[in-house]
Structure formats: structure tokens, C-alpha cells
């Protein structure tokens, strides 16, 4: 009988062990076709794949993807798909902004494919916390109509302000309308106060509109997940808690970049959060959109075949989680977009 999609005869080899916090893990993997990595100690064993590991076979050609690397964990209950993104940073130069735009267009295709073909309706998105999880989705749905409405208000307010200022300057009209000096002075004071109020309203409207413009700018040009949320295709899930977000942003502000010294606060804690949160779900397929510098796996979980090039990582998070939660193990798929840069580390 032939081998089906749910069974596979794995390559030969011997298992190696690594010590992590006093815990032993089988670490070495062999590479099969299509960047498929499996444990060496599956030597010649015919393994029946469960639902979670079945995704490693099913997910092959993905529009917008340059590379799909699959790391199998035996008896995994979940399969984590890490879509490696490049996202906006305030100090990006114009050429880097164009790079971000290209990668985000790839990410849009990738997430759309997962939605259409694997019923992925929820995505963990870096930067979203439980406190703003609903707020971000609401903004994504409402930003465009709100932005258009505010723009109309600004136009009307500017028009009204122009009329008032013209009346204020028209002394002949004021003298004709109010021959008595006291009445004319009262009218001028009334116009002055009304103009001050209109200017204050206009300033507030401009600030609000500017915030919507900035959000829409990021929404349309950089954040593929937000665009898909606006289209109603996916829900954005929290990928960190508020304290984690605060500390991470503070670290970045102080150090200006992700380094080995701040990796725990900026990277590893967020990765642990995904495993902890996603392992409470029923759905075996878990998708997250994180910067390409994140490394959910490592040499303890997948041996030397797991590349840490352009990553900053202190902990093999998947190995740690799988050891402490043997009934909630994860396999891993990493999707690298077509235009993802090879020349520098990304957070």
C-alpha cells in the first residue's frame, strides 16, 4: 500500500540530545524536500500524522512567499505558522519605507491565501495587547468613514472661518450695520470671540484628522493585517500584554535597536506569550504575524537545521514549551515573504 498524505517514511539517523535548564530534548533534524525538517530519530519509522502536523504537508505553494520552512514535532497538538514581516519604524529612510511596502504586499497575499484555503480567520499580530485588541479592530473598520467625515467637517469649518474673518475686516459694513460706536464695538468683540472658537474647533479637527490620516497611511501602505481586518477577513488577536508592550517599547527607545541584551524583553517574552495563549485554543492551526527577527524555534528543538541567521534569540521557546507541556506540543512553519531582505536583522 502506498504512503498517503497523512503518513510519511522519515529518513534514517540517530537522535542527539541537548540540555536546556536540566531538560533533555531530541534535537537533530534531517531535511527532506520542500524545506521539510523532521527529527532524525524517526529513523525509517512510518508515522501517522495528526491534524496539526498535516498542515506541514498541506501548506506548500503560497502566493507572496519566497520560502516555507517546516519543522515537525512528533505528536504535536498545534502548528504555529510564523509569517515573517518587515514593519514600519519611525526612523526608516524612504528606500526602506518602499521595502516595507513591498514586504507588506507579500504578507497581504500570504494571509489572504491562508484565509481562503485554510479558513484562517484570526491572526496574532505583534503590537496588539488585550487592552486594545477590540479597539484596533474597531479602528480598522471605522477609520476610513471617520476620516472622510472629519475632512468634510474641516472644509466646512474653514469656509465659515473665512466668512467671519472677512466680516471682521469689513469696517464699512460694520459702520453701516451699527452706526453707534458701542454697538459696533460689541459686534467686533462678538466676531473676535466667534473666530477664536472656530479656530480652536478647526485645530482640534485637524489633530483628529491627522491621527486618522496617519492610521490610514499605515493601514493602506504598511500593515497588511490591518487592511485585511478592515475588509472583514480576519480578526486581529493580542500578541503581548500591556506591560510587555510597555517594556519592549521602552527598551527600543533606549537602545534604538534589538540587541542580545534586550532580546528577552523585546522578543522572547512575546514568543512565550504566543505559545501560552495559543495552547488554550481548540484550533490546531495558529498564525502569527511577527517581525522576521523573532525565532520561535532554535537548535534545541530542531538542531542545526534551524537557522538563527538575522535573528536575535536567547531562548528556544518552542523547546521550552513542548517540554513543560507534552500534551500541547507545537510544530512550526516559517513563511518568508518574497521581498523579505536578506541583508539585515529585523525585529
MOTARA-V645317 format. One record per backbone hydrogen bond with DSSP energy under -1.0 kcal/mol. NH is the residue of the N-H (numbers start at 1). CO is the residue of the C=O. If there is no record, write none. Layout:
[[NH;CO] [NH;CO]]
//
This chain:
[[7;4] [8;47] [10;45] [18;25] [20;23] [23;20] [25;18] [27;16] [30;38] [32;36] [37;70] [38;30] [40;28] [42;39] [44;10] [45;42] [47;8] [49;6] [54;50] [55;52] [58;54] [59;55] [60;58] [65;62] [66;336] [67;336] [69;334] [70;35] [71;332] [72;37] [76;73] [77;329] [78;329] [79;284] [80;331] [81;286] [82;333] [83;288] [84;335] [85;290] [92;89] [97;93] [98;94] [99;95] [100;96] [101;97] [102;98] [103;99] [104;100] [105;101] [106;102] [107;103] [108;104] [109;105] [110;106] [111;107] [112;108] [113;109] [114;110] [115;111] [116;112] [117;113] [118;114] [120;114] [123;235] [124;287] [125;237] [126;289] [128;125] [136;132] [137;133] [138;134] [139;135] [140;136] [141;137] [142;138] [143;139] [146;142] [147;143] [148;144] [149;145] [150;146] [151;147] [152;148] [153;149] [154;150] [155;151] [156;152] [157;153] [158;154] [159;155] [160;156] [161;157] [162;158] [163;159] [164;160] [165;161] [166;162] [167;163] [168;164] [169;165] [171;169] [174;170] [175;171] [176;172] [177;173] [178;174] [184;180] [185;181] [186;182] [187;183] [188;184] [189;185] [190;186] [191;187] [192;188] [193;189] [194;190] [195;191] [196;192] [197;193] [198;194] [199;195] [200;196] [201;197] [202;198] [203;199] [204;200] [205;201] [206;202] [207;203] [208;204] [209;205] [210;206] [211;207] [212;208] [213;209] [214;210] [215;211] [216;212] [217;213] [218;214] [219;215] [220;216] [221;217] [222;218] [223;218] [224;222] [227;223] [228;224] [229;225] [230;226] [231;227] [232;229] [233;228] [235;121] [237;123] [239;128] [240;128] [245;241] [246;242] [247;243] [248;244] [249;245] [250;246] [251;247] [252;248] [253;249] [254;250] [255;251] [256;252] [266;262] [267;263] [268;263] [269;264] [271;267] [272;268] [273;269] [274;270] [275;271] [276;272] [277;273] [278;274] [279;275] [280;277] [281;278] [286;79] [288;81] [289;124] [290;83] [292;85] [294;291] [302;298] [303;299] [306;303] [311;308] [312;293] [317;315] [318;296] [320;316] [321;317] [322;318] [323;319] [324;320] [325;321] [328;325] [331;78] [332;71] [333;80] [334;69] [335;82] [336;67] [338;64] [340;337]]
//
